[in-house]
Amino acid sequence: MPERTVFQSMAQRHVVSVVPTATVYTAACVMTRANCGSVLVIDTTNALLGIVTERDLMTRLLAKSLDPATTTVADIMTRSPHCVVPETKVADAVLLMIERGFRHLPIVTEGNKIMGVFSIRDAVPREVQAAEHLAEFHEQVNDALG
């Protein structure tokens, strides 16, 4: 059985996005309507500027007592997020997410077309387990190399 790609595994095949001047309140409403845990921040040419996740809402807005009605997504977004191409294998994407500590990974083609976001929820347990084993192996190799 061939390993699935991130694009094949995405639960949502449409891009959920806002412009950088949108308020965090607007972004939260967009995420709620789309039933997703992140929103991409794009400019007027559809270039990816950043990503806002549920964790960003909690740590960069609520924990700092900022007003979601006046704070823009540009103020709290993760700028220039790490992206993968649609052909990336799910296990490789999950490994990257485990090693870097994030749960949402924008998918962008070689020609910079935004395809959507791969979420850790899109990975099946088998692939998460394979990535965890690979992460443990990498850690053991790093320890051995000093």
MIKOLTI-563325 format. One record per atom (N, C-alpha, C, O, CB): z, y, x negated; residue in three letters. Coordinates in steps of 0.05 Angstrom, whole numbers, plus 5000, padded with zeros to 4 digits. Each point is the difference from the previous one (the first is absolute). Glycine has a CB too. Example, Ala and Ser with C-alpha at 12.3 -4.5 7.8 and 13.67 -1.06 7.14 Angstrom:
BEGIN
515648864736ALA/500050245018ALA/500050244982ALA/501350004979ALA/501249775059ALA/496150444969SER/500150244984SER/501450225015SER/500450224990SER/495349654986SER/
END
This chain:
BEGIN
500049764983MET/500050245017MET/500050254982MET/501850034984MET/500749725053MET/495550424966PRO/499950244983PRO/502250205007PRO/500850035024PRO/494249914972PRO/506050194984GLU/502150205005GLU/498950245014GLU/497850104995GLU/504649744964GLU/499250265060ARG/499250235016ARG/500150264983ARG/501550024981ARG/500149755061ARG/496850424967THR/500050274987THR/501750185017THR/500749945023THR/494849994957THR/505350305009VAL/501650195015VAL/498550105024VAL/501250055021VAL/501250094937VAL/495049905039PHE/498550115023PHE/499949795023PHE/500150075023PHE/497150214945PHE/502549475025GLN/500049795020GLN/502749975014GLN/500149925023GLN/496449844950GLN/505650315013SER/502749965010SER/501250245015SER/502149985013SER/498549724950SER/498050535036MET/501150245013MET/500349965030MET/498249905014MET/499750384951MET/504449805046ALA/500549985029ALA/498450215015ALA/499049955021ALA/505649864970ALA/495250434997GLN/498550225013GLN/497650074983GLN/500250044976GLN/504150145044GLN/493449834993ARG/497550054985ARG/499150295002ARG/497850074992ARG/500949465017ARG/503050645002HIS/499250285001HIS/501950174982HIS/502349914994HIS/495950035053HIS/500850284944VAL/501650174982VAL/501850195017VAL/499050145017VAL/497349844948VAL/506350015030VAL/501950175013VAL/500650234980VAL/501149954978VAL/500949675051VAL/497250624978SER/500350224981SER/500750275013SER/499750045024SER/497049724947SER/504250425012VAL/500550285007VAL/499150174977VAL/499649914978VAL/504449965052VAL/495850394975VAL/499350194979VAL/502650104987VAL/502249975013VAL/493650185011VAL/504149954952PRO/502550074986PRO/501650225013PRO/502450034995PRO/495349844964PRO/501150295058THR/501450225013THR/501449915026THR/501450155013THR/495350174967THR/502849435028ALA/501349895024ALA/503049994996ALA/501049964978ALA/495049775033ALA/505550325010THR/502949984998THR/500949704998THR/498549835008THR/502050615018THR/501849524964VAL/501149734998VAL/500449895028VAL/499749765005VAL/502550354951VAL/498550075063TYR/500349915028TYR/497449895010TYR/499949795013TYR/503650564994TYR/494349784988THR/497349915008THR/499449734987THR/499049825014THR/499550664992THR/502149494969ALA/499449754986ALA/501749785012ALA/498949785004ALA/500150474954ALA/503549805048ALA/501749795012ALA/498949925028ALA/500149765007ALA/503950434968ALA/495050005040CYS/498849945026CYS/497449834997CYS/499649825015CYS/502350615003CYS/496549644962VAL/497649854994VAL/500749714993VAL/498849815009VAL/498850614975VAL/504449554998MET/500949734992MET/501149845024MET/499449765002MET/501650424952MET/500449965063THR/501149865024THR/497849915019THR/500149775009THR/504150514987THR/493949895009ARG/497849935018ARG/498349774988ARG/499149835015ARG/500850645001ARG/499849534958ALA/498449794987ALA/501749754994ALA/498949794991ALA/498250574989ALA/505549655025ASN/501849784994ASN/499849904971ASN/499649774995ASN/500050105054ASN/500650334933CYS/499849934972CYS/502150154984CYS/501250195009CYS/493949734996CYS/505449984971GLY/502250114983GLY/499150204980GLY/501650084983GLY/500649505024GLY/495350514994SER/499150204981SER/497650155011SER/498749915019SER/502949814943SER/497950515026VAL/497750165007VAL/498850114974VAL/501550104983VAL/500450025064VAL/495549874951LEU/498650114977LEU/499750305003LEU/499550105022LEU/498149464970LEU/502550594986VAL/499650295001VAL/497350044987VAL/499649944976VAL/505450185022VAL/493150005017ILE/497350044990ILE/499250295003ILE/501150145017ILE/497749384994ILE/499350564972ASP/499050285003ASP/497550005018ASP/499349795012ASP/502450324942ASP/497050125049THR/497850035019THR/497549844991THR/498249975016THR/503650484996THR/498249464963THR/497749844991THR/500749705001THR/498549844989THR/500050544981THR/503749555042ASN/501049735002ASN/500949884973ASN/500049764997ASN/497050185042ASN/503750234943ALA/501149914974ALA/503049945004ALA/501450165013ALA/495150114960ALA/504449525015LEU/502849925002LEU/501850184982LEU/499550014976LEU/499149525035LEU/503350605001LEU/501850174985LEU/502849874996LEU/501350044980LEU/496350365038LEU/503249455002GLY/502749884999GLY/500549815023GLY/498249945016GLY/503450464961GLY/500849515025ILE/500949825021ILE/502950085008ILE/501650074983ILE/495449555001ILE/503550365042VAL/502850045010VAL/500849745014VAL/498549905017VAL/500850614989VAL/503049394987THR/501049755011THR/502650055015THR/501250224998THR/496649524965THR/503150065051GLU/502650025014GLU/502250064980GLU/501850155006GLU/496649535029GLU/501450204942ARG/502150054979ARG/499950294991ARG/502150124996ARG/497549404989ARG/498050605013ASP/499950284993ASP/501350185021ASP/501450194994ASP/494349724982ASP/503950015050LEU/501350165021LEU/503049994998LEU/501350205004LEU/494849705026LEU/504949874962MET/502949974997MET/501150144975MET/501950165002MET/497849405023MET/499150394952THR/501150094975THR/499250294992THR/501650144987THR/498449394999THR/497750555023ARG/499050274991ARG/500250215022ARG/499750244995ARG/497249534975ARG/503750145055LEU/500350195022LEU/502849995011LEU/501650194998LEU/493549775012LEU/505649825003LEU/502649985014LEU/502350024981LEU/501950155006LEU/495949565028LEU/502250154943ALA/502250014982ALA/500450284987ALA/502150064989ALA/497149465002ALA/498750645011LYS/500250284989LYS/500350205022LYS/499950244994LYS/497449624967LYS/503150055063SER/500350185024SER/497850205003SER/500450235008SER/504449724986SER/492749965001LEU/497750185005LEU/499149985029LEU/500549805013LEU/498050144939LEU/500350275057ASP/499150015028ASP/497249885003ASP/498150104988ASP/504750315020ASP/496849375007PRO/497449875002PRO/498050185014PRO/497649964997PRO/504749605004PRO/498650635014ALA/498150185015ALA/498850214982ALA/498050125006ALA/504649805035ALA/498750134936THR/499050214982THR/499249904972THR/498650144986THR/504350185039THR/498049444968THR/499449884974THR/497249875002THR/499449865019THR/505550064970THR/493450134992THR/497349885000THR/500049744985THR/501849944984THR/496150515018THR/500249385004VAL/499849744987VAL/499550044970VAL/500849834984VAL/497549965058VAL/500450434950ALA/499550054972ALA/502750034985ALA/500149954976ALA/495550285036ALA/506549865002ASP/502650044987ASP/501449734995ASP/501850004982ASP/498550445041ASP/499149354991ILE/501549754997ILE/498349764992ILE/501149794995ILE/502150395038ILE/494249854966MET/498349774995MET/500149904971MET/500850154982MET/496250025054MET/502349584961THR/499649894973THR/497250084992THR/498149905013THR/505249714994THR/496450554973ARG/497350094991ARG/498649794984ARG/501249854985ARG/500550625015ARG/495749525003SER/498349824985SER/501149724999SER/500649894978SER/497950494994SER/501849495051PRO/501349735000PRO/498249804986PRO/497550034999PRO/504850095044PRO/498949674947HIS/498549784988HIS/498449885023HIS/501049955022HIS/502549954942HIS/493950045030CYS/498249885020CYS/498849754989CYS/500049954976CYS/499050505043CYS/499949384999VAL/498549764992VAL/497350005014VAL/499750135021VAL/504649624971VAL/493950104998VAL/497349965012VAL/500349795022VAL/501849834998VAL/495750314960VAL/500749855061PRO/500249815022PRO/499949714991PRO/501149825014PRO/496850515015PRO/501049614948GLU/499749734991GLU/502549894986GLU/500149774991GLU/495050325004GLU/506950085002THR/502549924986THR/501349775015THR/500250005025THR/500550474958THR/500149325003LYS/501349775012LYS/502850085010LYS/501350164987LYS/496149524982LYS/503450205053VAL/502550075012VAL/502449954981VAL/501750174997VAL/496449715047VAL/501849904941ALA/502249944982ALA/500250214978ALA/502250084992ALA/497349435017ALA/498250594981ASP/500050214980ASP/501250265011ASP/501550144986ASP/494549654992ASP/503250275047ALA/501150255012ALA/503049985005ALA/501450194995ALA/494149885027ALA/505449704987VAL/502949965004VAL/501550024974VAL/502250124999VAL/496849595041VAL/499950174939LEU/501350014974LEU/500350294991LEU/502150094991LEU/496049464997LEU/499750615015LEU/500150284993LEU/502150155016LEU/501550164990LEU/493649824999LEU/505149965037MET/502050135017MET/502849924992MET/501850175001MET/494849835036MET/503949754956ILE/502649914992ILE/500850144973ILE/502250114998ILE/497149445025ILE/498850454958GLU/500650124974GLU/500450305001GLU/501650114985GLU/495749534995GLU/501350505038ARG/500150295001ARG/501950105022ARG/500650245001ARG/494849774982ARG/505649825034GLY/502050075020GLY/498950165024GLY/501450185010GLY/501749824953GLY/494549945046PHE/499150125025PHE/498949795019PHE/499449784992PHE/499650654983PHE/500649655050ARG/499249815021ARG/497450065014ARG/499149865017ARG/505650074990ARG/494050294984HIS/497450085012HIS/498150064977HIS/500750144981HIS/501550045061HIS/495349724961LEU/498150024979LEU/497350095011LEU/498749845014LEU/503749814959LEU/496750605023PRO/497450085010PRO/497849834988PRO/500049934977PRO/501850545029PRO/496249485011ILE/497649854991ILE/497750205000ILE/499350125020ILE/502449434999ILE/497150484957VAL/497950194996VAL/497749864985VAL/500549864980VAL/502850535019VAL/494249655009THR/497849874987THR/499450134973THR/501150224994THR/497049665051THR/500250004939GLU/499250114975GLU/498750285004GLU/500250174982GLU/499049364999GLU/499650515042GLY/498750265006GLY/501950205013GLY/499250205011GLY/496649564994GLY/506950184994ASN/502150175011ASN/500050025031ASN/501150195010ASN/498650064948ASN/499249555055LYS/500249995030LYS/502749875007LYS/500649784991LYS/494350205015LYS/506750165010ILE/502649895009ILE/499549805022ILE/498850055020ILE/503550384967ILE/498849335008MET/499749785019MET/502449955017MET/499949885022MET/497049914947MET/505450315023GLY/502549965014GLY/502349954982GLY/499950074976GLY/497549745062GLY/504850074972VAL/502449954985VAL/500849705003VAL/500149905023VAL/501450594983VAL/499049384972PHE/501149735000PHE/503050034999PHE/501150134982PHE/494849674995PHE/505450075042SER/502950015001SER/501149734992SER/498749805003SER/501250555034SER/502549654952ILE/501349754993ILE/500249825024ILE/500049754997ILE/502750484967ILE/497449885060ARG/500049845024ARG/497449845004ARG/500049815015ARG/503250525005ARG/494749774968ASP/497449875002ASP/499849744984ASP/498249835004ASP/499750625004ASP/503949524973ALA/500149764983ALA/501549775014ALA/502150055013ALA/497750244946ALA/499149485040VAL/501549775011VAL/502049904980VAL/499850054976VAL/496149825052VAL/506249994982PRO/502149914982PRO/499049844976PRO/501150034978PRO/501849965061PRO/495049854964ARG/499049854977ARG/499150184978ARG/500649944976ARG/497949715055ARG/500250574975GLU/499050184980GLU/502350174987GLU/500050064977GLU/495649965047GLU/506450044993VAL/502350144989VAL/501549824980VAL/500850094979VAL/499650185064VAL/499949484964GLN/501349814983GLN/498449974974GLN/501249994978GLN/500849775061GLN/495450224962ALA/498349974976ALA/500350244982ALA/500249984976ALA/496649745050ALA/503350524986ALA/500350254984ALA/502850014988ALA/500250094977ALA/496550145053ALA/505349684984GLU/502750004989GLU/500249824976GLU/501350064980GLU/500650045065GLU/496849664956HIS/500049824978HIS/498550134976HIS/500949974977HIS/499249635055HIS/497750534974LEU/498550144979LEU/501750224987LEU/499950044976LEU/495849855048LEU/505850264993ALA/501750214989ALA/502249894982ALA/500650124980ALA/498550155062ALA/502149504967GLU/502049874983GLU/498849914973GLU/501350034980GLU/501149825062GLU/495250054959PHE/498649914976PHE/499650244981PHE/500549984976PHE/497349645049PHE/501250604987HIS/499650254984HIS/502650094987HIS/500050084977HIS/496250055053HIS/505949864985GLU/502650084990GLU/500949824977GLU/501150104980GLU/500150085065GLU/498449564958GLN/500749814978GLN/498350054975GLN/501149994978GLN/500249685057GLN/496250394969VAL/498250064977VAL/500950254986VAL/500250024976VAL/496049755046VAL/504450444994ASN/500950254988ASN/502749974985ASN/500350114979ASN/497450145059ASN/504149584973ASP/502549954987ASP/499649854974ASP/501350064980ASP/500949925064ASP/495949834956ALA/499449854976ALA/498750174978ALA/500549964976ALA/499049635053ALA/498950604980LEU/498750184980LEU/501850224990LEU/499450144980LEU/496349765043LEU/506550144991GLY/501950204992GLY/499350265010GLY/501550204995GLY/499449564965GLY/
END
